[in-house]
Amino acid sequence: MAVSTLDDRTALVLIDLQNGIVAAPTAPHTTSEVVARSARLADAFRTRGLPVVLVRVSFADDGADVVPGRTEKTGMGGTPPAGWDLIVDDLAGHPGDLTVTKRNWGAFHGTDLDVHLRRRGVTQIVLGGVATSIGVESTARAAYEHGYHVTLATDAMTDRDAESHRHSVERIFPRLGETGTTAEILDLLP
């Protein structure tokens, strides 16, 4: 099902469009394509006075706030380079934007994202970012569970491999909300 409507109080939530994340190879879209489409969405939301939320992942230097638990595969490993967790220049620097720092895959757990959205009367979110099957999908699941209408900008997100992206877009997202391209979403903005 394609995106059908956008509520009057819709927020744009962009996941992990930060220096260290966008430097990694991705598919099916390059991170430069995703950042460009995300910037178009952000500009349109700002012009209409709608909230733009830039979510970044970051951890304390001592690793104390890294999610505990046994896994077969760890995260980044090693010490990340300086500035890896800064929002990319194409999106940063807009004083009205909200920045949320997460320590988990999803942007809701352990952050003030829900409070920011509810205080602004937001009923729907448009999601984009990297990686489709990790940060974006985790945030979409939580948004759905929090009662938001969820719209996923499928060409303003990408993953480490095309199959992971495809699986989320075709199998998971239709159960959580509606999907559409950047152009389709821009056409529906109030």
Contacts in CASP RR format, 6 or more apart in sequence:
PFRMAT RR
TARGET T0000
AUTHOR 0000-0000-0000
METHOD contacts of the structure
MODEL  1
MAVSTLDDRTALVLIDLQNGIVAAPTAPHTTSEVVARSARLADAFRTRGL
PVVLVRVSFADDGADVVPGRTEKTGMGGTPPAGWDLIVDDLAGHPGDLTV
TKRNWGAFHGTDLDVHLRRRGVTQIVLGGVATSIGVESTARAAYEHGYHV
TLATDAMTDRDAESHRHSVERIFPRLGETGTTAEILDLLP
1 174 0 8 1.000
1 178 0 8 1.000
1 179 0 8 1.000
2 178 0 8 1.000
2 179 0 8 1.000
2 180 0 8 1.000
2 184 0 8 1.000
3 151 0 8 1.000
3 178 0 8 1.000
3 179 0 8 1.000
3 180 0 8 1.000
3 184 0 8 1.000
3 185 0 8 1.000
3 188 0 8 1.000
4 178 0 8 1.000
5 188 0 8 1.000
6 124 0 8 1.000
6 126 0 8 1.000
6 151 0 8 1.000
6 185 0 8 1.000
6 188 0 8 1.000
6 189 0 8 1.000
6 190 0 8 1.000
7 123 0 8 1.000
7 124 0 8 1.000
7 149 0 8 1.000
8 190 0 8 1.000
9 50 0 8 1.000
9 120 0 8 1.000
9 121 0 8 1.000
9 122 0 8 1.000
9 123 0 8 1.000
9 124 0 8 1.000
10 45 0 8 1.000
10 50 0 8 1.000
10 122 0 8 1.000
10 123 0 8 1.000
10 124 0 8 1.000
10 125 0 8 1.000
10 126 0 8 1.000
10 149 0 8 1.000
10 151 0 8 1.000
10 189 0 8 1.000
10 190 0 8 1.000
11 45 0 8 1.000
11 50 0 8 1.000
11 51 0 8 1.000
11 52 0 8 1.000
11 53 0 8 1.000
11 117 0 8 1.000
11 120 0 8 1.000
11 122 0 8 1.000
11 124 0 8 1.000
11 125 0 8 1.000
11 126 0 8 1.000
12 41 0 8 1.000
12 42 0 8 1.000
12 45 0 8 1.000
12 50 0 8 1.000
12 51 0 8 1.000
12 52 0 8 1.000
12 53 0 8 1.000
12 125 0 8 1.000
12 126 0 8 1.000
13 53 0 8 1.000
13 55 0 8 1.000
13 107 0 8 1.000
13 113 0 8 1.000
13 125 0 8 1.000
13 126 0 8 1.000
13 127 0 8 1.000
13 128 0 8 1.000
13 139 0 8 1.000
13 143 0 8 1.000
14 38 0 8 1.000
14 41 0 8 1.000
14 42 0 8 1.000
14 52 0 8 1.000
14 53 0 8 1.000
14 54 0 8 1.000
14 55 0 8 1.000
14 91 0 8 1.000
14 127 0 8 1.000
14 128 0 8 1.000
14 129 0 8 1.000
14 156 0 8 1.000
15 55 0 8 1.000
15 106 0 8 1.000
15 107 0 8 1.000
15 127 0 8 1.000
15 128 0 8 1.000
15 129 0 8 1.000
15 130 0 8 1.000
15 135 0 8 1.000
15 136 0 8 1.000
15 139 0 8 1.000
15 157 0 8 1.000
16 55 0 8 1.000
16 56 0 8 1.000
16 57 0 8 1.000
16 129 0 8 1.000
16 130 0 8 1.000
16 131 0 8 1.000
16 135 0 8 1.000
17 31 0 8 1.000
17 34 0 8 1.000
17 35 0 8 1.000
17 38 0 8 1.000
17 54 0 8 1.000
17 56 0 8 1.000
17 87 0 8 1.000
17 88 0 8 1.000
17 91 0 8 1.000
17 129 0 8 1.000
17 130 0 8 1.000
18 56 0 8 1.000
18 57 0 8 1.000
18 84 0 8 1.000
18 85 0 8 1.000
18 86 0 8 1.000
18 87 0 8 1.000
18 88 0 8 1.000
19 83 0 8 1.000
19 84 0 8 1.000
19 85 0 8 1.000
19 86 0 8 1.000
19 88 0 8 1.000
20 80 0 8 1.000
20 81 0 8 1.000
20 83 0 8 1.000
20 84 0 8 1.000
20 85 0 8 1.000
21 31 0 8 1.000
21 57 0 8 1.000
21 84 0 8 1.000
21 130 0 8 1.000
21 131 0 8 1.000
22 31 0 8 1.000
22 32 0 8 1.000
22 34 0 8 1.000
22 35 0 8 1.000
22 88 0 8 1.000
22 130 0 8 1.000
23 31 0 8 1.000
24 31 0 8 1.000
24 130 0 8 1.000
24 160 0 8 1.000
25 160 0 8 1.000
26 34 0 8 1.000
26 130 0 8 1.000
26 131 0 8 1.000
26 158 0 8 1.000
26 159 0 8 1.000
26 160 0 8 1.000
27 158 0 8 1.000
27 159 0 8 1.000
27 160 0 8 1.000
27 161 0 8 1.000
27 162 0 8 1.000
27 165 0 8 1.000
28 158 0 8 1.000
28 162 0 8 1.000
28 165 0 8 1.000
28 166 0 8 1.000
29 155 0 8 1.000
29 157 0 8 1.000
29 158 0 8 1.000
29 165 0 8 1.000
30 158 0 8 1.000
31 130 0 8 1.000
31 158 0 8 1.000
33 155 0 8 1.000
33 158 0 8 1.000
34 128 0 8 1.000
34 129 0 8 1.000
34 130 0 8 1.000
34 155 0 8 1.000
34 156 0 8 1.000
34 157 0 8 1.000
34 158 0 8 1.000
35 88 0 8 1.000
35 90 0 8 1.000
35 91 0 8 1.000
36 90 0 8 1.000
37 153 0 8 1.000
37 155 0 8 1.000
37 156 0 8 1.000
37 182 0 8 1.000
38 90 0 8 1.000
38 91 0 8 1.000
38 128 0 8 1.000
38 129 0 8 1.000
38 153 0 8 1.000
38 156 0 8 1.000
39 90 0 8 1.000
39 91 0 8 1.000
40 182 0 8 1.000
40 186 0 8 1.000
41 126 0 8 1.000
41 153 0 8 1.000
41 156 0 8 1.000
41 182 0 8 1.000
41 185 0 8 1.000
41 186 0 8 1.000
42 52 0 8 1.000
42 91 0 8 1.000
42 94 0 8 1.000
42 97 0 8 1.000
44 186 0 8 1.000
44 189 0 8 1.000
45 51 0 8 1.000
45 52 0 8 1.000
45 126 0 8 1.000
45 189 0 8 1.000
46 52 0 8 1.000
46 94 0 8 1.000
46 96 0 8 1.000
46 97 0 8 1.000
48 189 0 8 1.000
48 190 0 8 1.000
50 189 0 8 1.000
51 98 0 8 1.000
51 116 0 8 1.000
51 117 0 8 1.000
51 120 0 8 1.000
51 122 0 8 1.000
52 94 0 8 1.000
52 96 0 8 1.000
52 97 0 8 1.000
52 98 0 8 1.000
53 97 0 8 1.000
53 98 0 8 1.000
53 99 0 8 1.000
53 100 0 8 1.000
53 107 0 8 1.000
53 113 0 8 1.000
53 116 0 8 1.000
53 117 0 8 1.000
54 87 0 8 1.000
54 91 0 8 1.000
54 92 0 8 1.000
54 97 0 8 1.000
54 98 0 8 1.000
54 99 0 8 1.000
54 100 0 8 1.000
55 99 0 8 1.000
55 100 0 8 1.000
55 101 0 8 1.000
55 102 0 8 1.000
55 107 0 8 1.000
55 111 0 8 1.000
55 113 0 8 1.000
55 139 0 8 1.000
56 85 0 8 1.000
56 86 0 8 1.000
56 87 0 8 1.000
56 99 0 8 1.000
56 100 0 8 1.000
56 101 0 8 1.000
56 102 0 8 1.000
57 85 0 8 1.000
57 101 0 8 1.000
57 102 0 8 1.000
57 103 0 8 1.000
58 85 0 8 1.000
58 101 0 8 1.000
58 102 0 8 1.000
58 103 0 8 1.000
59 65 0 8 1.000
59 66 0 8 1.000
59 103 0 8 1.000
61 79 0 8 1.000
65 103 0 8 1.000
66 103 0 8 1.000
67 103 0 8 1.000
67 104 0 8 1.000
85 101 0 8 1.000
86 92 0 8 1.000
87 99 0 8 1.000
91 97 0 8 1.000
98 116 0 8 1.000
100 107 0 8 1.000
100 111 0 8 1.000
100 112 0 8 1.000
100 113 0 8 1.000
100 116 0 8 1.000
101 111 0 8 1.000
102 109 0 8 1.000
102 110 0 8 1.000
102 111 0 8 1.000
103 110 0 8 1.000
104 110 0 8 1.000
104 138 0 8 1.000
105 134 0 8 1.000
105 135 0 8 1.000
105 138 0 8 1.000
106 135 0 8 1.000
106 138 0 8 1.000
106 139 0 8 1.000
106 142 0 8 1.000
107 113 0 8 1.000
107 135 0 8 1.000
107 138 0 8 1.000
107 139 0 8 1.000
107 142 0 8 1.000
108 114 0 8 1.000
108 139 0 8 1.000
108 142 0 8 1.000
108 143 0 8 1.000
108 146 0 8 1.000
109 142 0 8 1.000
114 146 0 8 1.000
117 125 0 8 1.000
117 148 0 8 1.000
122 148 0 8 1.000
123 148 0 8 1.000
123 149 0 8 1.000
124 148 0 8 1.000
124 149 0 8 1.000
124 150 0 8 1.000
124 151 0 8 1.000
125 143 0 8 1.000
125 148 0 8 1.000
125 149 0 8 1.000
125 150 0 8 1.000
125 151 0 8 1.000
126 151 0 8 1.000
126 152 0 8 1.000
126 153 0 8 1.000
126 185 0 8 1.000
127 136 0 8 1.000
127 139 0 8 1.000
127 140 0 8 1.000
127 143 0 8 1.000
127 150 0 8 1.000
127 151 0 8 1.000
127 152 0 8 1.000
127 153 0 8 1.000
127 157 0 8 1.000
128 136 0 8 1.000
128 152 0 8 1.000
128 153 0 8 1.000
128 156 0 8 1.000
128 157 0 8 1.000
129 135 0 8 1.000
129 136 0 8 1.000
129 156 0 8 1.000
129 157 0 8 1.000
129 158 0 8 1.000
130 136 0 8 1.000
130 157 0 8 1.000
130 158 0 8 1.000
130 159 0 8 1.000
131 157 0 8 1.000
131 158 0 8 1.000
131 159 0 8 1.000
131 160 0 8 1.000
131 164 0 8 1.000
132 157 0 8 1.000
132 158 0 8 1.000
132 159 0 8 1.000
132 164 0 8 1.000
132 165 0 8 1.000
132 168 0 8 1.000
132 169 0 8 1.000
133 159 0 8 1.000
133 164 0 8 1.000
133 165 0 8 1.000
133 167 0 8 1.000
133 168 0 8 1.000
134 159 0 8 1.000
136 152 0 8 1.000
136 157 0 8 1.000
136 168 0 8 1.000
137 168 0 8 1.000
137 172 0 8 1.000
137 173 0 8 1.000
140 150 0 8 1.000
140 152 0 8 1.000
140 172 0 8 1.000
140 173 0 8 1.000
140 176 0 8 1.000
140 177 0 8 1.000
141 176 0 8 1.000
143 150 0 8 1.000
143 176 0 8 1.000
144 150 0 8 1.000
144 176 0 8 1.000
144 177 0 8 1.000
149 177 0 8 1.000
149 178 0 8 1.000
150 176 0 8 1.000
150 177 0 8 1.000
150 178 0 8 1.000
151 177 0 8 1.000
151 178 0 8 1.000
151 179 0 8 1.000
151 180 0 8 1.000
151 185 0 8 1.000
152 169 0 8 1.000
152 173 0 8 1.000
152 176 0 8 1.000
152 177 0 8 1.000
152 178 0 8 1.000
152 179 0 8 1.000
152 180 0 8 1.000
153 180 0 8 1.000
153 181 0 8 1.000
153 182 0 8 1.000
153 185 0 8 1.000
154 169 0 8 1.000
154 173 0 8 1.000
154 179 0 8 1.000
154 180 0 8 1.000
154 181 0 8 1.000
155 180 0 8 1.000
155 181 0 8 1.000
155 182 0 8 1.000
156 182 0 8 1.000
157 165 0 8 1.000
158 165 0 8 1.000
159 165 0 8 1.000
159 168 0 8 1.000
169 179 0 8 1.000
173 179 0 8 1.000
END
